[in-house]
């Protein structure tokens, strides 16, 4: 059986904030089930975090089967939007993991 390779994009700030985030919990559970999981990003600076996420996606684009993207209704929504569009360009399968209650309102305000 093929081991699926996952790139998990989200705020991996547990080591810096001591908050046990979803990315830490879910990636551990996926690894326990036999998935290979790479996570990004642990940068506290928002611009550096976005750049690290984009760079990691570009670096691993030919080695992954799926991209998991933590998606929030705050400013971090735009990280998810950008990563999903890059994934689409490279024809990568991605799964947004929705957090936050204002996503429908945010989507209505965005025009493509």
C-alpha positions in Angstrom: 0.0 0.0 0.0 1.3 3.4 -1.0 2.1 5.8 1.9 0.4 9.1 1.1 2.5 12.2 1.5 0.8 15.3 3.0 1.9 18.9 3.2 0.0 20.6 6.1 0.0 24.4 5.9 -1.0 26.3 9.0 0.3 28.2 12.0 2.7 25.9 13.7 3.5 28.2 16.6 3.3 25.7 19.4 7.0 25.9 20.2 6.8 29.7 20.5 3.4 30.2 22.2 2.9 26.9 24.1 -0.6 26.7 22.5 -1.2 23.2 21.2 -2.6 24.0 17.8 -4.6 21.9 15.4 -1.6 21.4 13.1 0.3 19.7 15.9 -2.5 17.4 17.0 -3.8 16.4 13.5 -0.3 15.9 12.0 0.6 13.6 14.9 -2.6 11.6 14.4 -2.0 11.3 10.6 1.6 10.1 11.2 0.2 7.5 13.7 -2.0 6.3 10.9 0.9 5.9 8.5 0.9 9.1 6.5 4.0 11.1 5.8 3.4 14.6 6.9 5.4 17.8 6.4 4.2 20.9 8.2 4.7 24.7 7.6 5.2 27.3 9.1 6.6 28.1 12.5 7.5 31.8 11.7 5.9 34.4 14.1 6.3 37.2 11.6 3.2 37.1 9.3 5.1 38.0 6.1 7.8 35.5 6.8 5.2 32.8 7.6 3.5 33.4 4.3 6.8 33.2 2.4 7.8 30.0 4.3 4.4 28.4 3.4 4.8 29.3 -0.3 8.4 28.2 -0.4 7.5 24.8 1.3 4.7 24.2 -1.1 7.0 25.0 -4.1 9.8 22.8 -2.7 7.5 19.8 -2.1 5.1 20.1 -5.0 6.4 17.1 -6.8 6.6 14.9 -3.7 3.2 15.3 -2.1 -0.2 13.8 -2.7 -2.3 16.3 -0.8 -2.1 19.7 0.8 -4.1 20.4 4.0 -4.7 24.1 4.6 -5.8 25.5 7.9 -8.3 28.2 7.0 -9.4 30.9 9.4 -11.8 33.9 9.0 -9.2 36.4 10.2 -6.3 37.8 8.2 -4.8 34.3 8.0 -7.6 33.6 5.5 -5.4 35.2 2.9 -2.6 32.6 3.6 -5.1 29.9 2.8 -6.3 31.7 -0.3 -2.8 32.1 -1.7 -1.7 28.6 -0.9 -4.9 27.1 -2.5 -4.3 29.1 -5.7 -0.6 28.0 -5.9 -1.8 24.4 -5.4 -4.3 24.8 -8.2 -1.6 26.1 -10.6 0.4 22.9 -9.9 -2.7 20.7 -10.1 -2.3 19.6 -6.5 -5.2 18.2 -4.5 -5.9 20.4 -1.5 -8.3 20.2 1.4 -9.1 23.4 3.4 -9.8 22.8 7.1 -12.2 25.4 8.1 -11.9 27.3 11.4 -13.8 30.4 12.4 -17.4 31.5 11.9 -17.0 34.5 9.6 -15.9 32.6 6.5 -19.1 33.0 4.5 -19.0 36.8 5.1 -15.4 37.0 4.1 -16.0 35.1 0.9 -18.8 37.4 0.0 -16.5 40.4 0.2 -13.9 39.0 -2.1 -14.2 39.5 -5.8 -12.1 37.5 -8.2 
